[in-house]
Amino acid sequence: MTATMFFGCAFIAFGPALALYVFTIATEPLRVIFLIIGAFFWLVSILVSSFLWFLVGIITGYRDEPAPKYLLIFGMFISVCIQELFRFAYYKLLKKASEGLKTLNTEESAPSMRLLAYAFMTLVIILLNMFWGIVFFDGCEKKQWYIILIILLTHILVSMLTLLSPHYEISLVSSYIIMVIVGIWAFFVSGGSCRSLKLCLLCQDKDFLLFNQRSR
């Protein structure tokens, strides 16, 4: 693997997320704290999932050999449920701390192609988790529990596409379609509109420009 392939895949997978961090998170110390706390919750959920998978391996005897697909599907389903449970716990933590935070916050080739496919899939998972979080928190805030169910089901669907599909192009296209749909949903949920998007793209959004000037 050449350095060009390495950096290309790295920028595909993490470039947009890094750009979002630099322009929307890094300028506000409080947002950096939120990001670290959210990452901690996600890592704990993965740790719990890994521990349960380890126990399943011991119980079924597949610890030292490849597990059958039905067991992988079961493990994936449990892992997704645990991640969404921890996302809900993170929401509850932020909700309880919101009053205190308001007082602190003053503003709101085959191998190469496979590697490239992994880079694009990493990108879509990063963006999807961000969009899922926005919609999930909005569902919790409005007590619309069907929204949480939709997030859970789309999370399971994307995980199954990643796990089971032998054709990378099918998994990628399907995952990106879901990402676009959930991204548009998250955009409108967070207060966006067609008018605000147009003004932003044309650099005519005065509030956005003034915010950037104050940040500098």
Secondary structure by P-SEA (a helix, b strand, c coil): ccaaaaaaaaaaacaaaaaaaaccccccaaaaaaaaaaaaaaaaaaaaaaaaaaaaaaaaccccccccaaaaaaaaaaaaaaaaaaaaaaaaaaaaaaaaaaaacccccaaaaaaaaaaaaaaaaaaaaaaaaaaaaaaaaaccaaaaaaaaaaaaaaaaaacccccaaaaaaaaaaaaaaaaaaaaaaacccaaaaaaaaacccaaaaaaaaaac
